[in-house]
């Protein structure tokens, strides 16, 4: 199997993510996780949806799911076996317990990921991660892992939306071949849509996301676009 740049990138992301996921699920639940205000089943669903997307993209970046072939069933089998093993090990881990409903949430997240790559692939599927992940930023702040109204919180949103803006810029230029000058509003509106999604989530779940945070996110988008345009006038890549 030829490893493209995209497959190498998502393979590295998968390794780091999976190691981190295994580590955090086999130690006593950290207090900051308890304070996030996100239900255990929601975290399982989201964690396994991301894991499954990364696993598929690492091996099948530009391929949609064909359920008549073995690949998607192999991926689901790997995720199911890992979920079962994960809960089994947690039964013996201090401060943890095995829960059949956790496995159900894991498989639901995996199924949602595989359903996604049934209809879209490549960069289209990768952008799902860009849409999903920022939603948890207010939860991280609420957990006290990052102190609210601190410079660290501002850096978190600044860095987060710089990455989001770069991802959207690459997506719009590589996949849709859009010109930055002609469609400048889209290069702002697409990452800005994440701000609206986060705000809706924060309001519905009572998470902190005030005007200062929103302003920092907007500033990050504008600053990143300015830097991208200034560093490469002919191409935003």
LINZI-V494147 format. One line per field, one symbol per residue. phi: phi as a letter, one per 20 degrees, with the letter a starting at -180 (. if undefined). burial: I if it has 16 or more other ideal C-beta (glycine too) atoms within 10 Angstrom, else O. A space follows every 50 residues. Layout:
# LINZI-V494147
phi = ???
burial = ???
This chain:
# LINZI-V494147
phi = .fefgfffffffffffffffffffeccgggffffefmdfgffffgffeff gfffffffdbgddefdfedegffffffffffffffffffffdefmcbebf ffffffffffffffffefdcblffffffffffgfgefffffffmfdffmd fffffgfffgefffffffffffefedleegffdgfffeffffffffffff ffffdldfaefffffffffffffffffffffbfebee
burial = OOOOOOIOOIIOIIOOIOOOIOOOIOOOOOOOIOOIOIOOIOIIIIIIII IIIIIIIIIIIOIIIOOOOOOIOOIIOOIOOIIOOIIOOIOOOOOIOOOO OIIOIIIOIIIIIIOIIOOOIIIOIIIIIIOOOIIIIIIIIIIOIIOOOO OOIIOIIIOIIIIIIIIIIIIIIOOOOIOIOOOOOOIIOIIIOIIOOIIO IIOOIOIOIOOOIIOIIIOIIOOIIOOIOOOOOOOIO
